[in-house]
């Protein structure tokens, strides 16, 4: 099994695993966190057919979403 990289991904954004933070994405604010199991957003669009966590994480990685300083 490969090494879990989520702690390193969180560190790229100055965060720790399970630390909640706010992301500005698509002109909306979402509470999010990095976990051992992946990236979780709270209050994202409620659609059982799409995983918006993936879209938010991807846009964080490419700079289309930002973590809001609190």
Contact map, one row per residue, 1 for C-alpha under 8 A:
1110000000000000000000000000000000000000000000000000000000000000000000
1111000000000000000000000000000000000000000000000000000000000000000000
1111100000000000000000000000000000000000000000000000000000000000000000
0111111000000000000000000000000000010000000000000000000000000000000000
0011111110000000000000000000000000000000000000000000000000000000000000
0001111111000000100000000000000001111100000000000000000000000000000000
0001111111100001100000000000000001110000000000000000000000000000000000
0000111111110000000000000000000000000000000000000000000000000000000000
0000111111111000000000000000000000000000000000000000000000000000000000
0000011111111111100000000000000001000000000000000000000000000000000000
0000001111111111000000000000000000000000000000000000000000000000000000
0000000111111110000000000000000000000000000000000000000000000000000000
0000000011111110000000000000000000000000000000000000000000000000000000
0000000001111111000000000000000000000000000000000000000000000000000000
0000000001111111101000000000000000000000000000000000000000000000000000
0000001001100111111000000000000001000000000000000000000000000000000000
0000011001000011111000000000000011110000000000000000000000000000000000
0000000000000001111100000000000011100000000000000000000000000000000000
0000000000000011111110000000000011000000000000000000000000000000000000
0000000000000000011111000000001111000000000000000000000000000000000000
0000000000000000001111100000001110000000000000000000000000000000001100
0000000000000000000111110000111100000000000000000000000000000000001111
0000000000000000000011111000111100000000000000000000000000000000111100
0000000000000000000001111111110000000000000000000000000000000000111100
0000000000000000000000111111110000000000000000000000000100100001110000
0000000000000000000000011111000000000000000000000000000000000000100000
0000000000000000000000011111100000000000000000000000000000000000000000
0000000000000000000000011111110000000000000000000000000000000000000000
0000000000000000000001111011111000000000000000000000000000000000000000
0000000000000000000001111001111100000000111100000000000000000000000000
0000000000000000000111100000111110000000111000000000000000000000000000
0000000000000000000111100000011111000011110000000000000000000000000000
0000000000000000111110000000001111100011100000000000000000000000000000
0000011001000001111100000000000111110111000000000000000000000000000000
0000011000000000110000000000000011111111000000000000000000000000000000
0001011000000000100000000000000001111100000000000000000000000000000000
0000010000000000000000000000000000111110000000000000000000000000000000
0000010000000000000000000000000001111111000000000000000000000000000000
0000000000000000000000000000000111101111100000000000110010000000000000
0000000000000000000000000000000111100111110000000000100000000000000000
0000000000000000000000000000011110000011111100000001100100000000000000
0000000000000000000000000000011100000001111100000000000000000000000000
0000000000000000000000000000011000000000111111000000000000000000000000
0000000000000000000000000000010000000000111111000001100000000000000000
0000000000000000000000000000000000000000001111100001000000000000000000
0000000000000000000000000000000000000000001111110000000000000000000000
0000000000000000000000000000000000000000000011111110000000000000000000
0000000000000000000000000000000000000000000001111110000000000000000000
0000000000000000000000000000000000000000000000111110000000000000000000
0000000000000000000000000000000000000000000000111111000000000000000000
0000000000000000000000000000000000000000000000111111111000000000000000
0000000000000000000000000000000000000000100110000111111100000000000000
0000000000000000000000000000000000000011100100000011111110000000000000
0000000000000000000000000000000000000010000000000011111111000000000000
0000000000000000000000000000000000000000000000000011111111100000000000
0000000000000000000000001000000000000000100000000001111111110000100000
0000000000000000000000000000000000000010000000000000111111111000000000
0000000000000000000000000000000000000000000000000000011111111100000000
0000000000000000000000001000000000000000000000000000001111111111100000
0000000000000000000000000000000000000000000000000000000111111111111000
0000000000000000000000000000000000000000000000000000000011111111000000
0000000000000000000000000000000000000000000000000000000001111111100000
0000000000000000000000000000000000000000000000000000000000111111110000
0000000000000000000000001000000000000000000000000000000000111111110000
0000000000000000000000111100000000000000000000000000000100110111111000
0000000000000000000000111000000000000000000000000000000000010011111100
0000000000000000000011110000000000000000000000000000000000010000111110
0000000000000000000011110000000000000000000000000000000000000000011111
0000000000000000000001000000000000000000000000000000000000000000001111
0000000000000000000001000000000000000000000000000000000000000000000111
